[in-house]
Structures are given as structure tokens and as C-alpha cells.
Amino acid sequence: KACTCYRVAEKYDLCRDLSIRLADLQIQKGSTFFAAKSYEQAAQMAQQLQDLPTAAKYFNKAGELYVEG
């Protein structure tokens, strides 16, 4: 929910950072699908920040996790 609040407030950097942290925790729990969703959200926030190389990296990580899960 915090990510949604940051996104609505256009605090894309905070939303991106929180999404990455959440993805890491979900990986530790073994929830690869939800980790992939979090990386996907982080990638979208990186796109909003015009950081396309980072967005591509997070989209790639999300894709790898979708294949795993």
C-alpha cells in the first residue's frame, strides 16, 4: 500500500526503492511470482524517472522470476 501512496504522490524514486526491497523479501520467502510483480513495479517507476537502463534491468529480473515461478 505504501508503494501505491508514493506512486500517487509522484514519489517514483521512493516507490521504486520500496518495490525492490519488497521483491527481495518475497524472494527470501520463496514467493517468486510476487517478487516478479514487485520488480515489474520497480521497472515502471524507473521508466517514470526516465532511467531506462535500470528499467530494462528490473523488467529482465521480473521476466526471469516469472519463468522460475
Backbone torsions as a table, in degrees:
resi	resn	phi	psi	omega
1	LYS	NA	-33.4	179.5
2	ALA	-63.8	-37.7	178.8
3	CYS	-60.2	-41.7	179.6
4	THR	-63.2	-42.3	178.7
5	CYS	-62.1	-44.4	178.9
6	TYR	-63.9	-40.1	-179.2
7	ARG	-64.7	-44.9	179.7
8	VAL	-63.3	-36.6	179.1
9	ALA	-80.3	2.0	-179.1
10	GLU	60.7	33.4	172.9
11	LYS	-97.4	66.9	-171.0
12	TYR	-63.6	-34.0	179.9
13	ASP	-66.1	-39.9	178.4
14	LEU	-68.6	-39.4	178.2
15	CYS	-64.5	-42.4	178.5
16	ARG	-61.1	-48.5	-178.2
17	ASP	-63.2	-41.1	179.0
18	LEU	-67.1	-37.8	178.6
19	SER	-64.0	-39.8	179.0
20	ILE	-66.1	-43.4	178.6
21	ARG	-62.4	-42.0	178.5
22	LEU	-63.3	-41.5	178.5
23	ALA	-60.9	-43.1	179.2
24	ASP	-61.7	-41.7	178.4
25	LEU	-66.6	-37.9	179.4
26	GLN	-68.1	-34.3	175.7
27	ILE	-64.1	-43.0	178.3
28	GLN	-60.4	-33.8	178.7
29	LYS	-79.0	-13.2	-178.1
30	GLY	88.0	15.9	-179.3
31	SER	-96.9	75.4	-173.7
32	THR	-66.7	-35.2	-179.8
33	PHE	-61.3	-48.6	-178.2
34	PHE	-70.9	-30.0	173.8
35	ALA	-64.4	-41.4	178.0
36	ALA	-62.1	-41.5	177.9
37	LYS	-61.7	-38.3	179.4
38	SER	-68.3	-41.0	176.4
39	TYR	-64.6	-36.2	177.7
40	GLU	-62.8	-42.4	177.9
41	GLN	-65.6	-40.0	177.3
42	ALA	-61.3	-39.7	178.9
43	ALA	-64.5	-41.2	178.4
44	GLN	-63.7	-37.5	178.1
45	MET	-69.2	-37.3	176.1
46	ALA	-63.3	-37.1	175.9
47	GLN	-61.8	-43.6	179.4
48	GLN	-61.0	-31.4	179.2
49	LEU	-85.7	3.7	-179.1
50	GLN	63.1	27.6	177.3
51	ASP	-101.7	75.5	-171.6
52	LEU	-68.3	-37.4	176.4
53	PRO	-61.2	-39.9	178.1
54	THR	-68.4	-39.9	177.5
55	ALA	-59.4	-43.9	179.3
56	ALA	-62.1	-40.0	179.4
57	LYS	-61.9	-44.1	-178.7
58	TYR	-72.2	-36.3	175.4
59	PHE	-63.3	-39.5	178.2
60	ASN	-63.1	-44.6	179.2
61	LYS	-62.6	-40.9	177.6
62	ALA	-61.6	-43.6	179.0
63	GLY	-60.9	-42.3	178.2
64	GLU	-61.3	-41.4	-179.3
65	LEU	-70.0	-35.3	176.2
66	TYR	-62.6	-40.4	179.1
67	VAL	-65.4	-41.3	178.5
68	GLU	-61.5	-46.8	-170.9
69	GLY	-83.3	NA	NA
